[in-house]
Amino acid sequence: MNITLTSSLLNDLHCSQCGLSHNAFIRQTLSSCCQAPLLSQYDIGLGSVSKADLITRPKSLWRYEELLPVVHSENQITLGEGFTPLLTLSRLADAYGFNHLTLKDEGLNPTGSFKARGLCMAISKAKENGEHACIIPTAGNAGVAMAAYCARAGLEAVVVMPRHTPDAFKEECIGYNANLILVDGLINDCAAKVHELNQHGAYFDVSTLKEPYRLEGKKTMGYEIAEQLNWQLPDVIMYPTGGGTGLIGIWKAFHEMKTLGWLAKDQRFPRMVAVQAENCAPVVDTYLGKQINSKQYVGKPTLANGLAVPRPIGEPLMMSILRESGGTAIAVSEDDMLQGVSELCRYEGIFAAPEGGAIWAATKKLLHQGWLQPDEHIVLLNTGSGQKYLDNIKGKWQL
């Protein structure tokens, strides 16, 4: 068999807590030194990859292959993910007094959410490392994405999901031939079940930030935002935050682009805003000083299933990014996120997931508080399609 190398510049992994280097070419989970997330390092410097190289490449996240971890091209497991549109929200902007409001619609990814980005990368790397079976605790979308990419790669998939998750997510996992296991509780309870099932390491655990490569898929949102805005970054990015992989990944992408020389030397990075549901807002409570950290936080279910992550392992990284960027964290009510979904539908024709509705609700709230200014360029991240959440929102529309 002919093996074709990609242009990946992957060098090693380093511990996000102490910086110790780890081998990037064997199975890795959390760092062996600190039990913290591992971050991919690339052998990049000014001019090592050119923006001009992108011009003729396919409109997918794999256009950034030098900055992604898959070394052999036959291991790029793809369903056409990435390069989602950046849409101008002119009617909502006019209605609420914004000058420059845009939305990146991740609901147009394969499997209907941004989880396709992270899971295509995790499963591609799992295949490259010789894994045969993967397991994941999920609030919904990540399990669906893992099941789809495992099917594409010919790997066994085990998905552990809260019992109250809308049926659309469950049925899709079954359709992809995943072994679906339902658990009473939230994603932390699913994680405990995964730990029980995987005591002997038979499965590769692709839990959020417990392997290094979902982050690398998610960071491509940052590359795309910059490229779609002609390498000028927005003032603010509003991000729906559960496990926080995308928030961390986007910030990582900005730093990589600065190193590559793809951004102007005086380019300021956006203020990053973590948006959560009032029913499950551990990052907000930690950011506001209501708790030291979220290790004992107890959350409740929310219409935005992806926000129901009560004890995110990436919290220290998120806190650092929010403070470094001059950002903030904010929670919205279930009623406000429903109104957000309704307004995105009625004004802009975008059927966003409740997570997207939460983002729009938070944007209005921060404008009212004076934290956002009308003349700032604000990018909203809608992380998924509302189609899968019909069980959650049926009969609850705010018209």
Rosetta blueprint (number, residue, H / E / L):
1 M L
2 N L
3 I L
4 T L
5 L E
6 T L
7 S L
8 S L
9 L L
10 L E
11 N E
12 D E
13 L E
14 H E
15 C E
16 S L
17 Q L
18 C L
19 G L
20 L L
21 S E
22 H E
23 N L
24 A L
25 F L
26 I L
27 R L
28 Q L
29 T L
30 L L
31 S L
32 S L
33 C L
34 C L
35 Q L
36 A L
37 P L
38 L E
39 L E
40 S E
41 Q E
42 Y E
43 D L
44 I L
45 G L
46 L L
47 G L
48 S L
49 V L
50 S L
51 K H
52 A H
53 D H
54 L H
55 I L
56 T L
57 R L
58 P L
59 K L
60 S L
61 L H
62 W H
63 R H
64 Y H
65 E H
66 E H
67 L H
68 L L
69 P L
70 V L
71 V L
72 H E
73 S H
74 E H
75 N H
76 Q L
77 I L
78 T L
79 L L
80 G L
81 E L
82 G L
83 F L
84 T L
85 P L
86 L E
87 L E
88 T E
89 L L
90 S H
91 R H
92 L H
93 A H
94 D H
95 A H
96 Y H
97 G L
98 F L
99 N L
100 H E
101 L E
102 T E
103 L E
104 K E
105 D E
106 E H
107 G H
108 L H
109 N L
110 P H
111 T H
112 G H
113 S E
114 F L
115 K H
116 A H
117 R H
118 G H
119 L H
120 C H
121 M H
122 A H
123 I H
124 S H
125 K H
126 A H
127 K H
128 E H
129 N L
130 G L
131 E L
132 H L
133 A E
134 C E
135 I E
136 I E
137 P E
138 T L
139 A L
140 G L
141 N H
142 A H
143 G H
144 V H
145 A H
146 M H
147 A H
148 A H
149 Y H
150 C H
151 A H
152 R H
153 A H
154 G L
155 L L
156 E E
157 A E
158 V E
159 V E
160 V E
161 M E
162 P E
163 R L
164 H L
165 T L
166 P L
167 D H
168 A H
169 F H
170 K H
171 E H
172 E H
173 C H
174 I H
175 G H
176 Y L
177 N L
178 A L
179 N E
180 L E
181 I E
182 L E
183 V E
184 D L
185 G L
186 L L
187 I H
188 N H
189 D H
190 C H
191 A H
192 A H
193 K H
194 V H
195 H H
196 E H
197 L H
198 N L
199 Q L
200 H L
201 G L
202 A L
203 Y L
204 F E
205 D E
206 V L
207 S L
208 T L
209 L L
210 K L
211 E L
212 P L
213 Y L
214 R H
215 L H
216 E H
217 G H
218 K H
219 K L
220 T H
221 M H
222 G H
223 Y H
224 E H
225 I H
226 A H
227 E H
228 Q H
229 L L
230 N L
231 W L
232 Q L
233 L L
234 P L
235 D L
236 V E
237 I E
238 M E
239 Y E
240 P E
241 T L
242 G L
243 G L
244 G L
245 T H
246 G H
247 L H
248 I H
249 G H
250 I H
251 W H
252 K H
253 A H
254 F H
255 H H
256 E H
257 M H
258 K H
259 T H
260 L H
261 G L
262 W L
263 L L
264 A L
265 K L
266 D L
267 Q L
268 R L
269 F L
270 P L
271 R E
272 M E
273 V E
274 A E
275 V E
276 Q E
277 A E
278 E L
279 N L
280 C E
281 A L
282 P H
283 V H
284 V H
285 D H
286 T H
287 Y H
288 L L
289 G L
290 K L
291 Q L
292 I L
293 N L
294 S L
295 K L
296 Q L
297 Y L
298 V L
299 G L
300 K L
301 P L
302 T L
303 L L
304 A L
305 N H
306 G H
307 L H
308 A L
309 V L
310 P L
311 R L
312 P L
313 I L
314 G L
315 E H
316 P H
317 L H
318 M H
319 M H
320 S H
321 I H
322 L H
323 R H
324 E H
325 S H
326 G L
327 G L
328 T E
329 A E
330 I E
331 A E
332 V E
333 S L
334 E H
335 D H
336 D H
337 M H
338 L H
339 Q H
340 G H
341 V H
342 S H
343 E H
344 L H
345 C H
346 R H
347 Y H
348 E H
349 G L
350 I L
351 F L
352 A E
353 A L
354 P H
355 E H
356 G H
357 G H
358 A H
359 I H
360 W H
361 A H
362 A H
363 T H
364 K H
365 K H
366 L H
367 L H
368 H H
369 Q H
370 G L
371 W L
372 L L
373 Q L
374 P L
375 D L
376 E L
377 H E
378 I E
379 V E
380 L E
381 L E
382 N E
383 T L
384 G E
385 S E
386 G H
387 Q H
388 K H
389 Y H
390 L H
391 D H
392 N H
393 I H
394 K L
395 G L
396 K L
397 W L
398 Q L
399 L L
